[in-house]
Amino acid sequence: MERFLSPESVARQLSVSNKTVYKWLREKKLKGAKMGHLWRIRPEDLKEFIEQAYEKGTGR
């Protein structure tokens, strides 16, 4: 069974506020699925989000 991340755990990993993660989800900047009233994020979607952010920043 696939494991999912909560917005709160993503916020802790990225050192941002929960509010910021929810904003990224609503704006579809970060892929996630709303299951009932809870958002869940696949680890591979978080990895892709980080890689894209890195490429837009000072990365490659």
C-alpha distance matrix in Angstrom:
0.0 3.8 6.5 9.6 13.2 15.9 19.3 20.9 18.9 19.6 23.2 23.5 22.2 24.7 27.5 28.0 28.3 25.7 28.1 28.0 24.2 24.5 27.5 25.6 22.9 25.7 27.6 24.6 25.3 21.7 19.0 17.0 15.9 17.7 15.9 18.9 20.9 18.2 17.4 14.2 14.2 11.8 13.0 14.4 16.4 17.9 18.8 20.5 22.3 23.7 24.8 26.6 28.2 29.4 30.9 32.7 34.1 36.0 33.5 34.1
3.8 0.0 3.8 6.5 10.2 13.2 16.3 18.2 16.1 16.4 20.1 20.6 19.1 21.4 24.3 24.7 25.2 22.7 25.1 24.6 20.9 21.4 24.2 22.1 19.6 22.6 24.3 21.3 21.7 18.1 15.5 13.7 13.3 15.5 14.4 17.7 19.3 16.3 14.9 11.3 10.7 8.1 9.3 10.8 12.6 14.1 15.2 16.8 18.5 19.9 21.2 22.8 24.4 25.7 27.2 29.0 30.3 32.3 29.9 30.6
6.5 3.8 0.0 3.8 6.9 10.1 13.3 14.8 12.5 13.2 16.8 17.1 15.8 18.4 21.0 21.6 22.0 19.6 22.3 22.0 18.3 19.1 22.1 20.2 18.0 21.2 23.0 20.4 20.5 16.8 14.8 12.7 12.7 14.6 13.7 16.9 17.8 14.5 13.0 9.4 8.9 7.0 7.7 10.3 11.9 12.4 13.9 16.1 17.2 18.3 20.1 21.9 23.0 24.2 26.2 27.8 28.8 30.7 28.6 29.7
9.6 6.5 3.8 0.0 3.8 6.7 9.8 11.7 10.0 10.4 13.9 14.7 13.9 16.0 18.6 18.7 18.8 16.2 18.7 18.4 14.7 15.3 18.4 16.7 14.4 17.6 19.5 17.1 17.4 13.6 11.8 9.5 9.7 11.5 11.2 14.4 14.9 11.3 9.5 5.8 5.5 4.9 6.6 9.6 10.0 10.2 12.6 14.6 15.0 16.3 18.6 20.0 20.7 22.4 24.5 25.6 26.6 28.9 27.1 28.4
13.2 10.2 6.9 3.8 0.0 3.8 6.6 8.1 6.3 6.7 10.1 11.0 10.5 12.6 14.9 15.0 15.1 12.7 15.5 15.2 11.7 12.8 15.9 14.4 12.7 16.0 18.0 16.1 15.9 12.2 11.4 9.3 10.5 11.8 12.2 15.1 14.5 10.7 8.6 5.5 4.9 6.1 6.6 10.2 10.0 8.9 11.7 14.0 13.5 14.5 17.3 18.7 18.7 20.5 23.0 23.8 24.4 26.7 25.3 27.1
15.9 13.2 10.1 6.7 3.8 0.0 3.8 5.3 5.3 6.4 8.7 10.1 10.8 12.6 14.1 13.5 12.8 9.8 12.6 13.1 9.7 10.2 13.8 13.2 11.4 14.3 16.8 15.6 15.7 12.3 12.1 9.5 10.3 10.6 11.1 13.2 11.9 8.2 6.5 5.1 6.3 9.0 10.0 13.3 12.3 10.9 14.2 16.2 14.9 16.0 19.2 20.1 19.6 21.8 24.4 24.7 25.1 27.6 26.7 28.8
19.3 16.3 13.3 9.8 6.6 3.8 0.0 3.8 5.5 5.1 6.1 8.7 9.9 10.5 11.8 10.4 9.5 6.5 8.9 9.3 6.0 6.8 10.3 10.0 8.8 11.7 14.0 13.4 13.2 10.3 11.1 9.1 10.8 10.9 12.5 14.3 12.2 8.9 6.7 6.7 7.2 10.5 11.3 14.1 12.3 10.4 13.9 15.5 13.4 14.4 17.9 18.4 17.4 19.8 22.5 22.3 22.6 25.3 24.8 27.2
20.9 18.2 14.8 11.7 8.1 5.3 3.8 0.0 3.8 5.4 5.0 6.3 8.7 10.0 10.3 9.4 8.2 5.6 9.1 10.1 7.9 9.1 12.4 12.7 12.2 14.8 17.0 16.9 16.3 13.6 14.7 12.9 14.3 14.1 15.2 16.5 14.2 11.0 9.8 9.8 10.4 13.3 13.4 16.6 15.2 12.8 15.9 18.0 15.9 16.1 19.8 20.6 19.2 21.2 24.3 24.1 23.9 26.3 26.0 28.6
18.9 16.1 12.5 10.0 6.3 5.3 5.5 3.8 0.0 3.8 5.4 5.1 6.2 8.7 9.8 10.2 10.3 8.7 12.3 12.3 9.8 11.8 14.9 14.2 13.8 17.0 18.8 18.0 17.0 13.8 14.8 13.2 15.0 15.5 16.4 18.3 16.6 13.0 11.4 10.1 9.7 11.7 10.8 14.3 13.8 11.0 13.6 16.3 14.8 14.6 18.0 19.5 18.3 19.9 23.0 23.5 23.1 25.2 24.5 27.0
19.6 16.4 13.2 10.4 6.7 6.4 5.1 5.4 3.8 0.0 3.8 5.4 5.1 6.2 8.4 8.4 9.3 8.1 11.1 10.1 7.3 10.1 12.5 11.2 11.3 14.7 16.0 15.0 13.6 10.5 12.0 11.3 13.9 15.0 16.6 18.9 17.2 13.7 11.1 9.8 8.3 10.3 9.3 12.1 11.0 7.9 10.6 13.0 11.1 11.0 14.6 15.8 14.6 16.3 19.4 19.7 19.5 21.8 21.1 23.5
23.2 20.1 16.8 13.9 10.1 8.7 6.1 5.0 5.4 3.8 0.0 3.8 5.5 5.3 5.7 5.0 5.6 5.4 8.5 7.7 6.2 9.2 11.4 10.9 11.8 14.7 15.9 15.8 14.2 11.9 14.1 13.6 16.2 16.7 18.6 20.3 18.0 14.9 12.7 12.4 11.5 13.9 13.0 15.6 14.1 10.9 13.5 15.5 12.9 12.4 16.2 17.0 15.0 16.8 20.1 19.9 19.2 21.4 21.4 24.3
23.5 20.6 17.1 14.7 11.0 10.1 8.7 6.3 5.1 5.4 3.8 0.0 3.8 5.5 5.0 6.6 7.7 8.2 11.7 11.2 10.0 12.9 15.1 14.6 15.5 18.5 19.7 19.5 17.7 15.2 17.2 16.6 18.9 19.5 20.9 22.6 20.4 17.1 15.3 14.5 13.6 15.4 13.9 16.8 16.1 12.6 14.6 17.3 15.2 13.9 17.6 19.1 17.0 18.1 21.6 21.8 20.7 22.4 22.3 25.2
22.2 19.1 15.8 13.9 10.5 10.8 9.9 8.7 6.2 5.1 5.5 3.8 0.0 3.8 5.7 8.0 10.3 10.8 14.0 12.6 10.9 14.3 16.1 14.7 15.7 19.1 19.8 19.0 16.8 14.1 16.0 16.0 18.7 20.0 21.5 23.8 22.0 18.5 16.2 14.6 12.8 13.8 11.5 14.1 13.8 10.2 11.4 14.4 12.8 11.0 14.4 16.4 14.7 15.3 18.8 19.6 18.5 20.0 19.4 22.2
24.7 21.4 18.4 16.0 12.6 12.6 10.5 10.0 8.7 6.2 5.3 5.5 3.8 0.0 3.8 5.5 8.7 10.1 12.5 10.3 9.3 13.1 14.1 12.6 14.3 17.5 17.6 17.2 14.6 12.6 15.3 15.9 19.1 20.4 22.5 24.7 22.7 19.4 16.7 15.7 13.6 14.9 12.9 14.7 13.8 10.0 11.2 13.5 11.1 9.1 12.7 14.1 11.8 12.7 16.3 16.5 15.3 17.0 16.8 19.8
27.5 24.3 21.0 18.6 14.9 14.1 11.8 10.3 9.8 8.4 5.7 5.0 5.7 3.8 0.0 3.8 6.9 9.4 11.7 10.2 10.3 13.8 14.8 14.2 16.2 18.9 19.2 19.5 17.0 15.4 18.3 18.5 21.5 22.3 24.3 26.0 23.6 20.6 18.4 17.9 16.4 18.2 16.4 18.5 17.4 13.7 15.0 17.2 14.6 12.7 16.2 17.4 14.6 15.3 19.0 18.8 17.1 18.6 19.0 22.4
28.0 24.7 21.6 18.7 15.0 13.5 10.4 9.4 10.2 8.4 5.0 6.6 8.0 5.5 3.8 0.0 3.8 6.7 8.3 6.5 7.5 10.7 11.4 11.3 13.6 15.8 16.2 17.0 14.8 13.6 16.7 17.0 19.8 20.3 22.6 24.1 21.4 18.8 16.6 16.8 15.6 18.0 16.9 18.9 17.1 13.7 15.7 17.3 14.1 13.0 16.6 17.0 14.1 15.7 19.1 18.2 16.9 19.0 19.8 23.1
28.3 25.2 22.0 18.8 15.1 12.8 9.5 8.2 10.3 9.3 5.6 7.7 10.3 8.7 6.9 3.8 0.0 3.8 5.2 5.3 6.8 8.9 10.0 11.1 12.9 14.6 15.7 16.9 15.5 14.4 17.2 16.8 19.1 18.9 21.1 22.1 19.0 16.8 15.1 16.1 15.8 18.7 18.3 20.6 18.5 15.5 18.1 19.5 16.3 15.8 19.6 19.6 16.9 19.0 22.1 21.0 20.0 22.4 23.3 26.4
25.7 22.7 19.6 16.2 12.7 9.8 6.5 5.6 8.7 8.1 5.4 8.2 10.8 10.1 9.4 6.7 3.8 0.0 3.8 5.4 5.3 6.3 8.6 10.0 10.8 12.5 14.3 15.3 14.6 13.0 15.2 14.1 16.0 15.4 17.5 18.3 15.2 13.0 11.6 12.9 13.3 16.6 16.8 19.3 17.1 14.5 17.7 19.0 16.0 16.3 20.1 20.1 17.9 20.4 23.3 22.3 21.9 24.6 25.1 27.9
28.1 25.1 22.3 18.7 15.5 12.6 8.9 9.1 12.3 11.1 8.5 11.7 14.0 12.5 11.7 8.3 5.2 3.8 0.0 3.8 5.5 5.2 6.2 8.7 9.9 10.5 12.2 14.1 13.7 13.1 15.5 14.7 16.5 15.6 18.2 18.7 15.4 13.9 12.5 14.6 15.0 18.5 19.1 21.1 18.4 16.2 19.4 20.1 16.7 17.5 21.1 20.4 18.1 20.9 23.6 22.0 21.8 24.7 25.6 28.4
28.0 24.6 22.0 18.4 15.2 13.1 9.3 10.1 12.3 10.1 7.7 11.2 12.6 10.3 10.2 6.5 5.3 5.4 3.8 0.0 3.8 5.5 5.0 6.3 8.7 9.9 10.5 12.2 10.9 10.6 13.7 13.8 16.4 16.3 19.2 20.3 17.4 15.6 13.4 14.7 14.2 17.3 17.6 19.1 16.3 13.9 16.8 17.2 13.7 14.2 17.7 16.8 14.4 17.3 19.8 18.2 18.0 21.0 21.9 24.7
24.2 20.9 18.3 14.7 11.7 9.7 6.0 7.9 9.8 7.3 6.2 10.0 10.9 9.3 10.3 7.5 6.8 5.3 5.5 3.8 0.0 3.8 5.3 5.1 6.3 8.7 9.9 10.4 9.4 7.9 10.5 10.3 13.0 13.3 16.1 17.7 15.2 12.8 10.1 11.1 10.4 13.6 14.1 15.8 13.0 10.8 14.1 14.6 11.4 12.4 16.0 15.5 13.7 16.7 19.2 18.1 18.4 21.4 21.6 24.1
24.5 21.4 19.1 15.3 12.8 10.2 6.8 9.1 11.8 10.1 9.2 12.9 14.3 13.1 13.8 10.7 8.9 6.3 5.2 5.5 3.8 0.0 3.8 5.5 5.0 6.2 8.6 9.7 10.0 9.0 10.8 9.8 11.6 11.0 14.0 15.0 12.2 10.6 8.4 10.5 11.0 14.6 16.0 17.6 14.6 13.2 16.7 16.9 13.9 15.6 18.9 18.0 16.6 19.8 22.0 20.7 21.3 24.6 24.8 27.2
27.5 24.2 22.1 18.4 15.9 13.8 10.3 12.4 14.9 12.5 11.4 15.1 16.1 14.1 14.8 11.4 10.0 8.6 6.2 5.0 5.3 3.8 0.0 3.8 5.4 5.1 6.1 8.4 8.5 8.9 11.4 11.5 13.6 13.4 16.8 17.7 15.1 14.0 11.6 13.7 13.5 16.8 18.0 19.1 15.7 14.4 17.6 17.2 13.7 15.5 18.6 17.0 15.3 18.8 20.6 18.7 19.5 23.0 23.6 25.9
25.6 22.1 20.2 16.7 14.4 13.2 10.0 12.7 14.2 11.2 10.9 14.6 14.7 12.6 14.2 11.3 11.1 10.0 8.7 6.3 5.1 5.5 3.8 0.0 3.8 5.6 5.1 5.9 5.0 5.4 8.4 9.5 12.4 13.2 16.7 18.4 16.3 14.6 11.5 12.6 11.5 14.3 15.3 15.8 12.3 11.2 14.2 13.4 10.0 12.1 15.0 13.3 12.1 15.6 17.2 15.7 16.8 20.3 20.5 22.6
22.9 19.6 18.0 14.4 12.7 11.4 8.8 12.2 13.8 11.3 11.8 15.5 15.7 14.3 16.2 13.6 12.9 10.8 9.9 8.7 6.3 5.0 5.4 3.8 0.0 3.8 5.4 4.9 6.1 5.1 6.3 6.3 8.7 9.4 13.0 14.8 13.1 11.5 8.3 9.6 9.1 12.2 14.1 14.8 11.3 11.0 14.4 13.7 11.0 13.7 16.4 15.0 14.6 18.1 19.5 18.4 19.9 23.3 23.1 24.8
25.7 22.6 21.2 17.6 16.0 14.3 11.7 14.8 17.0 14.7 14.7 18.5 19.1 17.5 18.9 15.8 14.6 12.5 10.5 9.9 8.7 6.2 5.1 5.6 3.8 0.0 3.8 5.4 7.8 8.3 9.2 9.1 10.4 10.1 13.9 14.9 13.0 12.5 10.0 12.3 12.5 15.6 17.8 18.4 14.7 14.7 18.1 17.0 14.2 17.0 19.5 17.6 17.0 20.7 21.9 20.2 21.8 25.5 25.6 27.3
27.6 24.3 23.0 19.5 18.0 16.8 14.0 17.0 18.8 16.0 15.9 19.7 19.8 17.6 19.2 16.2 15.7 14.3 12.2 10.5 9.9 8.6 6.1 5.1 5.4 3.8 0.0 3.8 5.5 7.7 9.4 10.7 12.7 13.3 17.1 18.4 16.7 16.1 13.2 14.9 14.2 16.8 18.5 18.5 14.7 14.7 17.6 15.8 12.9 15.7 17.8 15.3 14.8 18.6 19.3 17.3 19.2 22.9 23.2 24.6
24.6 21.3 20.4 17.1 16.1 15.6 13.4 16.9 18.0 15.0 15.8 19.5 19.0 17.2 19.5 17.0 16.9 15.3 14.1 12.2 10.4 9.7 8.4 5.9 4.9 5.4 3.8 0.0 3.8 5.3 6.0 8.0 10.3 11.9 15.6 17.6 16.6 15.4 12.2 13.0 11.7 13.8 15.7 15.2 11.4 12.2 14.9 12.9 10.5 13.9 15.6 13.3 13.6 17.3 17.8 16.5 18.8 22.4 22.0 23.2
25.3 21.7 20.5 17.4 15.9 15.7 13.2 16.3 17.0 13.6 14.2 17.7 16.8 14.6 17.0 14.8 15.5 14.6 13.7 10.9 9.4 10.0 8.5 5.0 6.1 7.8 5.5 3.8 0.0 3.8 6.5 9.4 12.6 14.5 18.1 20.3 19.0 17.3 13.8 14.0 12.0 13.7 14.7 14.1 10.3 10.3 12.6 10.6 7.6 10.6 12.4 10.0 9.9 13.6 14.3 12.9 15.0 18.6 18.3 19.7
21.7 18.1 16.8 13.6 12.2 12.3 10.3 13.6 13.8 10.5 11.9 15.2 14.1 12.6 15.4 13.6 14.4 13.0 13.1 10.6 7.9 9.0 8.9 5.4 5.1 8.3 7.7 5.3 3.8 0.0 3.8 6.4 10.0 12.3 15.6 18.2 17.1 14.8 11.1 10.7 8.3 10.1 11.1 10.9 7.2 7.1 10.0 8.7 6.0 9.2 11.5 10.2 10.4 13.8 15.0 14.5 16.3 19.6 18.8 20.2
19.0 15.5 14.8 11.8 11.4 12.1 11.1 14.7 14.8 12.0 14.1 17.2 16.0 15.3 18.3 16.7 17.2 15.2 15.5 13.7 10.5 10.8 11.4 8.4 6.3 9.2 9.4 6.0 6.5 3.8 0.0 3.8 7.1 10.1 13.2 16.2 15.8 13.6 9.9 9.0 6.7 8.0 10.1 9.6 5.9 7.6 10.5 9.1 7.9 11.5 13.2 12.2 13.3 16.4 17.3 17.2 19.4 22.5 21.3 22.3
17.0 13.7 12.7 9.5 9.3 9.5 9.1 12.9 13.2 11.3 13.6 16.6 16.0 15.9 18.5 17.0 16.8 14.1 14.7 13.8 10.3 9.8 11.5 9.5 6.3 9.1 10.7 8.0 9.4 6.4 3.8 0.0 3.8 6.7 9.5 12.6 12.4 10.0 6.4 5.6 4.6 7.0 10.0 10.7 7.7 9.0 12.4 11.9 10.9 14.0 16.2 15.6 16.4 19.4 20.6 20.6 22.5 25.6 24.4 25.6
15.9 13.3 12.7 9.7 10.5 10.3 10.8 14.3 15.0 13.9 16.2 18.9 18.7 19.1 21.5 19.8 19.1 16.0 16.5 16.4 13.0 11.6 13.6 12.4 8.7 10.4 12.7 10.3 12.6 10.0 7.1 3.8 0.0 3.8 6.1 9.4 10.0 8.3 5.6 5.4 6.5 8.6 12.2 13.1 10.7 12.3 15.6 15.3 14.6 17.7 19.8 19.2 20.2 23.1 24.3 24.3 26.2 29.3 28.1 29.2
17.7 15.5 14.6 11.5 11.8 10.6 10.9 14.1 15.5 15.0 16.7 19.5 20.0 20.4 22.3 20.3 18.9 15.4 15.6 16.3 13.3 11.0 13.4 13.2 9.4 10.1 13.3 11.9 14.5 12.3 10.1 6.7 3.8 0.0 3.8 6.1 6.4 5.5 4.3 6.3 8.9 11.7 15.1 16.5 14.1 15.2 18.7 18.6 17.4 20.3 22.8 22.2 22.6 25.7 27.1 26.8 28.5 31.7 30.8 32.2
15.9 14.4 13.7 11.2 12.2 11.1 12.5 15.2 16.4 16.6 18.6 20.9 21.5 22.5 24.3 22.6 21.1 17.5 18.2 19.2 16.1 14.0 16.8 16.7 13.0 13.9 17.1 15.6 18.1 15.6 13.2 9.5 6.1 3.8 0.0 3.8 5.9 5.2 6.1 7.2 10.5 12.6 16.1 17.8 16.1 17.3 20.6 21.0 20.2 22.9 25.3 25.1 25.7 28.6 30.1 30.0 31.6 34.7 33.7 35.0
18.9 17.7 16.9 14.4 15.1 13.2 14.3 16.5 18.3 18.9 20.3 22.6 23.8 24.7 26.0 24.1 22.1 18.3 18.7 20.3 17.7 15.0 17.7 18.4 14.8 14.9 18.4 17.6 20.3 18.2 16.2 12.6 9.4 6.1 3.8 0.0 3.8 5.6 8.1 10.2 13.7 16.2 19.6 21.5 19.6 20.5 24.0 24.3 23.3 25.9 28.5 28.1 28.4 31.5 33.1 32.7 34.2 37.4 36.6 38.1
20.9 19.3 17.8 14.9 14.5 11.9 12.2 14.2 16.6 17.2 18.0 20.4 22.0 22.7 23.6 21.4 19.0 15.2 15.4 17.4 15.2 12.2 15.1 16.3 13.1 13.0 16.7 16.6 19.0 17.1 15.8 12.4 10.0 6.4 5.9 3.8 0.0 3.8 6.8 9.9 13.5 16.6 19.6 21.7 19.6 19.8 23.5 24.0 22.4 24.8 27.7 27.2 27.0 30.2 32.0 31.3 32.6 35.8 35.3 37.1
18.2 16.3 14.5 11.3 10.7 8.2 8.9 11.0 13.0 13.7 14.9 17.1 18.5 19.4 20.6 18.8 16.8 13.0 13.9 15.6 12.8 10.6 14.0 14.6 11.5 12.5 16.1 15.4 17.3 14.8 13.6 10.0 8.3 5.5 5.2 5.6 3.8 0.0 3.8 6.5 10.2 13.3 16.1 18.5 16.6 16.6 20.3 21.1 19.6 21.8 24.8 24.6 24.4 27.3 29.4 29.0 30.1 33.1 32.5 34.3
17.4 14.9 13.0 9.5 8.6 6.5 6.7 9.8 11.4 11.1 12.7 15.3 16.2 16.7 18.4 16.6 15.1 11.6 12.5 13.4 10.1 8.4 11.6 11.5 8.3 10.0 13.2 12.2 13.8 11.1 9.9 6.4 5.6 4.3 6.1 8.1 6.8 3.8 0.0 3.8 6.8 10.3 13.1 15.2 13.0 13.0 16.7 17.4 15.8 18.2 21.1 20.9 20.8 23.7 25.6 25.4 26.6 29.6 28.9 30.6
14.2 11.3 9.4 5.8 5.5 5.1 6.7 9.8 10.1 9.8 12.4 14.5 14.6 15.7 17.9 16.8 16.1 12.9 14.6 14.7 11.1 10.5 13.7 12.6 9.6 12.3 14.9 13.0 14.0 10.7 9.0 5.6 5.4 6.3 7.2 10.2 9.9 6.5 3.8 0.0 3.8 6.8 9.6 12.0 10.4 10.6 14.1 15.1 14.3 16.4 19.1 19.4 19.8 22.3 24.2 24.5 25.7 28.5 27.4 28.9
14.2 10.7 8.9 5.5 4.9 6.3 7.2 10.4 9.7 8.3 11.5 13.6 12.8 13.6 16.4 15.6 15.8 13.3 15.0 14.2 10.4 11.0 13.5 11.5 9.1 12.5 14.2 11.7 12.0 8.3 6.7 4.6 6.5 8.9 10.5 13.7 13.5 10.2 6.8 3.8 0.0 3.8 6.4 8.4 6.7 6.9 10.3 11.4 10.8 12.9 15.4 16.0 16.5 18.9 20.8 21.3 22.6 25.3 23.9 25.3
11.8 8.1 7.0 4.9 6.1 9.0 10.5 13.3 11.7 10.3 13.9 15.4 13.8 14.9 18.2 18.0 18.7 16.6 18.5 17.3 13.6 14.6 16.8 14.3 12.2 15.6 16.8 13.8 13.7 10.1 8.0 7.0 8.6 11.7 12.6 16.2 16.6 13.3 10.3 6.8 3.8 0.0 3.8 5.4 5.2 6.6 8.8 10.0 10.8 12.7 14.5 15.6 16.9 18.7 20.3 21.5 22.9 25.3 23.4 24.4
13.0 9.3 7.7 6.6 6.6 10.0 11.3 13.4 10.8 9.3 13.0 13.9 11.5 12.9 16.4 16.9 18.3 16.8 19.1 17.6 14.1 16.0 18.0 15.3 14.1 17.8 18.5 15.7 14.7 11.1 10.1 10.0 12.2 15.1 16.1 19.6 19.6 16.1 13.1 9.6 6.4 3.8 0.0 3.8 5.4 5.1 6.3 8.7 9.9 10.7 12.4 14.4 15.4 16.6 18.5 20.2 21.2 23.1 21.0 22.1
14.4 10.8 10.3 9.6 10.2 13.3 14.1 16.6 14.3 12.1 15.6 16.8 14.1 14.7 18.5 18.9 20.6 19.3 21.1 19.1 15.8 17.6 19.1 15.8 14.8 18.4 18.5 15.2 14.1 10.9 9.6 10.7 13.1 16.5 17.8 21.5 21.7 18.5 15.2 12.0 8.4 5.4 3.8 0.0 3.8 5.4 5.0 6.2 8.6 9.9 10.5 12.3 14.2 15.2 16.5 18.4 19.9 21.9 19.4 19.9
16.4 12.6 11.9 10.0 10.0 12.3 12.3 15.2 13.8 11.0 14.1 16.1 13.8 13.8 17.4 17.1 18.5 17.1 18.4 16.3 13.0 14.6 15.7 12.3 11.3 14.7 14.7 11.4 10.3 7.2 5.9 7.7 10.7 14.1 16.1 19.6 19.6 16.6 13.0 10.4 6.7 5.2 5.4 3.8 0.0 3.8 5.4 5.1 6.1 8.7 9.9 10.5 12.3 14.2 15.3 16.6 18.4 20.8 18.8 19.6
17.9 14.1 12.4 10.2 8.9 10.9 10.4 12.8 11.0 7.9 10.9 12.6 10.2 10.0 13.7 13.7 15.5 14.5 16.2 13.9 10.8 13.2 14.4 11.2 11.0 14.7 14.7 12.2 10.3 7.1 7.6 9.0 12.3 15.2 17.3 20.5 19.8 16.6 13.0 10.6 6.9 6.6 5.1 5.4 3.8 0.0 3.8 5.4 5.0 6.2 8.6 9.9 10.6 12.3 14.3 15.4 16.5 18.8 17.1 18.5
18.8 15.2 13.9 12.6 11.7 14.2 13.9 15.9 13.6 10.6 13.5 14.6 11.4 11.2 15.0 15.7 18.1 17.7 19.4 16.8 14.1 16.7 17.6 14.2 14.4 18.1 17.6 14.9 12.6 10.0 10.5 12.4 15.6 18.7 20.6 24.0 23.5 20.3 16.7 14.1 10.3 8.8 6.3 5.0 5.4 3.8 0.0 3.8 5.4 5.2 6.2 8.7 9.9 10.6 12.4 14.4 15.4 17.1 14.8 15.9
20.5 16.8 16.1 14.6 14.0 16.2 15.5 18.0 16.3 13.0 15.5 17.3 14.4 13.5 17.2 17.3 19.5 19.0 20.1 17.2 14.6 16.9 17.2 13.4 13.7 17.0 15.8 12.9 10.6 8.7 9.1 11.9 15.3 18.6 21.0 24.3 24.0 21.1 17.4 15.1 11.4 10.0 8.7 6.2 5.1 5.4 3.8 0.0 3.8 5.5 5.1 6.1 8.5 9.8 10.5 12.3 14.2 16.4 14.0 14.5
22.3 18.5 17.2 15.0 13.5 14.9 13.4 15.9 14.8 11.1 12.9 15.2 12.8 11.1 14.6 14.1 16.3 16.0 16.7 13.7 11.4 13.9 13.7 10.0 11.0 14.2 12.9 10.5 7.6 6.0 7.9 10.9 14.6 17.4 20.2 23.3 22.4 19.6 15.8 14.3 10.8 10.8 9.9 8.6 6.1 5.0 5.4 3.8 0.0 3.8 5.5 5.2 6.2 8.6 10.0 10.7 12.3 15.1 13.5 14.8
23.7 19.9 18.3 16.3 14.5 16.0 14.4 16.1 14.6 11.0 12.4 13.9 11.0 9.1 12.7 13.0 15.8 16.3 17.5 14.2 12.4 15.6 15.5 12.1 13.7 17.0 15.7 13.9 10.6 9.2 11.5 14.0 17.7 20.3 22.9 25.9 24.8 21.8 18.2 16.4 12.9 12.7 10.7 9.9 8.7 6.2 5.2 5.5 3.8 0.0 3.8 5.5 5.1 6.1 8.6 9.9 10.5 12.6 11.0 12.8
24.8 21.2 20.1 18.6 17.3 19.2 17.9 19.8 18.0 14.6 16.2 17.6 14.4 12.7 16.2 16.6 19.6 20.1 21.1 17.7 16.0 18.9 18.6 15.0 16.4 19.5 17.8 15.6 12.4 11.5 13.2 16.2 19.8 22.8 25.3 28.5 27.7 24.8 21.1 19.1 15.4 14.5 12.4 10.5 9.9 8.6 6.2 5.1 5.5 3.8 0.0 3.8 5.5 5.1 6.2 8.7 9.9 11.5 9.0 9.9
26.6 22.8 21.9 20.0 18.7 20.1 18.4 20.6 19.5 15.8 17.0 19.1 16.4 14.1 17.4 17.0 19.6 20.1 20.4 16.8 15.5 18.0 17.0 13.3 15.0 17.6 15.3 13.3 10.0 10.2 12.2 15.6 19.2 22.2 25.1 28.1 27.2 24.6 20.9 19.4 16.0 15.6 14.4 12.3 10.5 9.9 8.7 6.1 5.2 5.5 3.8 0.0 3.8 5.4 5.1 6.3 8.6 11.2 9.5 10.1
28.2 24.4 23.0 20.7 18.7 19.6 17.4 19.2 18.3 14.6 15.0 17.0 14.7 11.8 14.6 14.1 16.9 17.9 18.1 14.4 13.7 16.6 15.3 12.1 14.6 17.0 14.8 13.6 9.9 10.4 13.3 16.4 20.2 22.6 25.7 28.4 27.0 24.4 20.8 19.8 16.5 16.9 15.4 14.2 12.3 10.6 9.9 8.5 6.2 5.1 5.5 3.8 0.0 3.8 5.5 5.2 6.2 9.2 8.6 10.6
29.4 25.7 24.2 22.4 20.5 21.8 19.8 21.2 19.9 16.3 16.8 18.1 15.3 12.7 15.3 15.7 19.0 20.4 20.9 17.3 16.7 19.8 18.8 15.6 18.1 20.7 18.6 17.3 13.6 13.8 16.4 19.4 23.1 25.7 28.6 31.5 30.2 27.3 23.7 22.3 18.9 18.7 16.6 15.2 14.2 12.3 10.6 9.8 8.6 6.1 5.1 5.4 3.8 0.0 3.8 5.5 5.1 6.7 5.2 7.6
30.9 27.2 26.2 24.5 23.0 24.4 22.5 24.3 23.0 19.4 20.1 21.6 18.8 16.3 19.0 19.1 22.1 23.3 23.6 19.8 19.2 22.0 20.6 17.2 19.5 21.9 19.3 17.8 14.3 15.0 17.3 20.6 24.3 27.1 30.1 33.1 32.0 29.4 25.6 24.2 20.8 20.3 18.5 16.5 15.3 14.3 12.4 10.5 10.0 8.6 6.2 5.1 5.5 3.8 0.0 3.8 5.5 6.9 4.9 5.4
32.7 29.0 27.8 25.6 23.8 24.7 22.3 24.1 23.5 19.7 19.9 21.8 19.6 16.5 18.8 18.2 21.0 22.3 22.0 18.2 18.1 20.7 18.7 15.7 18.4 20.2 17.3 16.5 12.9 14.5 17.2 20.6 24.3 26.8 30.0 32.7 31.3 29.0 25.4 24.5 21.3 21.5 20.2 18.4 16.6 15.4 14.4 12.3 10.7 9.9 8.7 6.3 5.2 5.5 3.8 0.0 3.8 6.8 6.9 8.1
34.1 30.3 28.8 26.6 24.4 25.1 22.6 23.9 23.1 19.5 19.2 20.7 18.5 15.3 17.1 16.9 20.0 21.9 21.8 18.0 18.4 21.3 19.5 16.8 19.9 21.8 19.2 18.8 15.0 16.3 19.4 22.5 26.2 28.5 31.6 34.2 32.6 30.1 26.6 25.7 22.6 22.9 21.2 19.9 18.4 16.5 15.4 14.2 12.3 10.5 9.9 8.6 6.2 5.1 5.5 3.8 0.0 3.7 5.5 8.2
36.0 32.3 30.7 28.9 26.7 27.6 25.3 26.3 25.2 21.8 21.4 22.4 20.0 17.0 18.6 19.0 22.4 24.6 24.7 21.0 21.4 24.6 23.0 20.3 23.3 25.5 22.9 22.4 18.6 19.6 22.5 25.6 29.3 31.7 34.7 37.4 35.8 33.1 29.6 28.5 25.3 25.3 23.1 21.9 20.8 18.8 17.1 16.4 15.1 12.6 11.5 11.2 9.2 6.7 6.9 6.8 3.7 0.0 3.8 6.8
33.5 29.9 28.6 27.1 25.3 26.7 24.8 26.0 24.5 21.1 21.4 22.3 19.4 16.8 19.0 19.8 23.3 25.1 25.6 21.9 21.6 24.8 23.6 20.5 23.1 25.6 23.2 22.0 18.3 18.8 21.3 24.4 28.1 30.8 33.7 36.6 35.3 32.5 28.9 27.4 23.9 23.4 21.0 19.4 18.8 17.1 14.8 14.0 13.5 11.0 9.0 9.5 8.6 5.2 4.9 6.9 5.5 3.8 0.0 3.8
34.1 30.6 29.7 28.4 27.1 28.8 27.2 28.6 27.0 23.5 24.3 25.2 22.2 19.8 22.4 23.1 26.4 27.9 28.4 24.7 24.1 27.2 25.9 22.6 24.8 27.3 24.6 23.2 19.7 20.2 22.3 25.6 29.2 32.2 35.0 38.1 37.1 34.3 30.6 28.9 25.3 24.4 22.1 19.9 19.6 18.5 15.9 14.5 14.8 12.8 9.9 10.1 10.6 7.6 5.4 8.1 8.2 6.8 3.8 0.0
